[in-house]
């Protein structure tokens, strides 16, 4: 399935579901004209520098942007044209010291408040926002006064607003000091205003006994026993240790090595890994859990938490069973026979009966006696996927801000994505997406659906802010909405992948996708820009097929519109009944590739850099 369609630019009320499913309603070209003065929201020029706006009573104030407005953390941008003015309110995280805000109770009429505000800001360019009662949260069973405009807020521009002080109530006047000029950086590494406190290492401990599991209450931040707890206290629900011959103690791997080793072990196709300890190398066999060199360490163990969803409903330990076919391992689609206490069990698939022996790790077809090797590995749980339930995830990832909760793969109401930095004069910006944010989680989830974390490691995710090409892409929407019949076609827009080289990625960030240079990697369905529905297909066209090589892959927005089956000699889509088709596909019933021939149809939304997981892990890194 594919992402939903965008609703109208001026009235996007319904939220888009996950990028992998759902359909969106067809959006209109423009809102209908108001029937009369009573139906139109009020807009008045109080003086040459003060504009009064009313928020319409039927406005959906449950959208994320209104949460930022209520918490006084938005940015305001103006676009003035000869016959139109656009005012854009966008959630924008800023440092706490940039702006000061003070609120006082409203005790006078709206007219008196407006007059007083005019005196304060008569020499600046400002906007006065007023909210109708129906837009403001009110206690239940409370009668609302019969007034159309209440509670104006006047702010100077450019505007940046931080969180409101504790106890903020609707119906207050905010006096906001204009911040100094701020130039957005070309790279943003996080949303931290205050560095979160790292956990006390004394809170971690492990027991010698092999029959003890990791304390789920500790992982969830609910263990009161502390050092007296009889279970392991570790940062993650998995923990690797080596037994030192010299000290006769279990030695912990570094936090990064813990995650890398867990990811390698969760890959059924990986039989061993090399552990680097300073200048010494030790090969760990995952099947026997033994090291080849016993001079420094002579044992390895992996600790884990409970499998019970009652004890830990958020990230319990899970196992997966794989069967071997040639050189590849395939996961059983449905396994209902698993039980740790049983060494042998039987099951049926497609009328064939099988017997599984967990001692020899073999699967035998009872009718023929044919045997296959099987493999049992844990399901990988990344620290980011366990946010916000894992206690120490805040040690790893930045403290969340307003922008951290915005999902750029879902619908947004503004012309530009709400996570963009505003006000830059650069041709384009590459802005790092911090780990732990909603954007990072959504993109990684989509990327890893077919290219799992147990095989590749995402190095960075960068959002591409190219105003020229974004505007060109957005302006195509009216044409597609007017000419495409969404009832008979799939979604008009899709989030698709495009793998390329490092050199080509730099050109795409600046100039966008260019179908004129198509054909370098083949043109089986036409001379256009190729996009795949999953990252695994695009992976073949990157430079990440070798270890230590970094691959570059774009997550793009593509207006696919009406599609037809492509042919190798196409340089544009063929004719439909009325006009040309919009894109070509490799298969009309289940398309895996989309080919577009117009650069305005596609926008390089995010650049993902990644590499294959290394077979060598530094245990001290």
Secondary structure as GFF3:
##gff-version 3
##sequence-region A 1 621
A	DSSP	three_ten_helix	37	39	.	.	.	ID=ss1
A	DSSP	beta_strand	43	47	.	.	.	ID=ss2
A	DSSP	beta_strand	50	55	.	.	.	ID=ss3
A	DSSP	alpha_helix	64	70	.	.	.	ID=ss4
A	DSSP	beta_strand	74	81	.	.	.	ID=ss5
A	DSSP	beta_strand	84	91	.	.	.	ID=ss6
A	DSSP	three_ten_helix	96	98	.	.	.	ID=ss7
A	DSSP	beta_strand	101	105	.	.	.	ID=ss8
A	DSSP	alpha_helix	110	120	.	.	.	ID=ss9
A	DSSP	beta_strand	126	131	.	.	.	ID=ss10
A	DSSP	three_ten_helix	133	135	.	.	.	ID=ss11
A	DSSP	beta_strand	150	156	.	.	.	ID=ss12
A	DSSP	beta_strand	159	160	.	.	.	ID=ss13
A	DSSP	beta_strand	172	176	.	.	.	ID=ss14
A	DSSP	three_ten_helix	201	203	.	.	.	ID=ss15
A	DSSP	alpha_helix	216	219	.	.	.	ID=ss16
A	DSSP	three_ten_helix	226	228	.	.	.	ID=ss17
A	DSSP	beta_strand	238	244	.	.	.	ID=ss18
A	DSSP	beta_strand	250	252	.	.	.	ID=ss19
A	DSSP	alpha_helix	255	265	.	.	.	ID=ss20
A	DSSP	beta_strand	272	277	.	.	.	ID=ss21
A	DSSP	beta_strand	280	285	.	.	.	ID=ss22
A	DSSP	beta_strand	290	291	.	.	.	ID=ss23
A	DSSP	beta_strand	297	304	.	.	.	ID=ss24
A	DSSP	beta_strand	319	325	.	.	.	ID=ss25
A	DSSP	beta_strand	328	331	.	.	.	ID=ss26
A	DSSP	beta_strand	344	349	.	.	.	ID=ss27
A	DSSP	beta_strand	352	357	.	.	.	ID=ss28
A	DSSP	beta_strand	362	365	.	.	.	ID=ss29
A	DSSP	beta_strand	371	378	.	.	.	ID=ss30
A	DSSP	alpha_helix	393	396	.	.	.	ID=ss31
A	DSSP	three_ten_helix	402	405	.	.	.	ID=ss32
A	DSSP	beta_strand	429	432	.	.	.	ID=ss33
A	DSSP	alpha_helix	438	447	.	.	.	ID=ss34
A	DSSP	beta_strand	456	465	.	.	.	ID=ss35
A	DSSP	alpha_helix	467	474	.	.	.	ID=ss36
A	DSSP	alpha_helix	477	483	.	.	.	ID=ss37
A	DSSP	beta_strand	493	500	.	.	.	ID=ss38
A	DSSP	alpha_helix	502	511	.	.	.	ID=ss39
A	DSSP	three_ten_helix	515	517	.	.	.	ID=ss40
A	DSSP	beta_strand	529	532	.	.	.	ID=ss41
A	DSSP	alpha_helix	535	539	.	.	.	ID=ss42
A	DSSP	beta_strand	551	559	.	.	.	ID=ss43
A	DSSP	beta_strand	563	565	.	.	.	ID=ss44
A	DSSP	beta_strand	583	585	.	.	.	ID=ss45
A	DSSP	beta_strand	593	596	.	.	.	ID=ss46
A	DSSP	three_ten_helix	599	601	.	.	.	ID=ss47
A	DSSP	beta_strand	602	612	.	.	.	ID=ss48
A	DSSP	beta_strand	616	618	.	.	.	ID=ss49
###
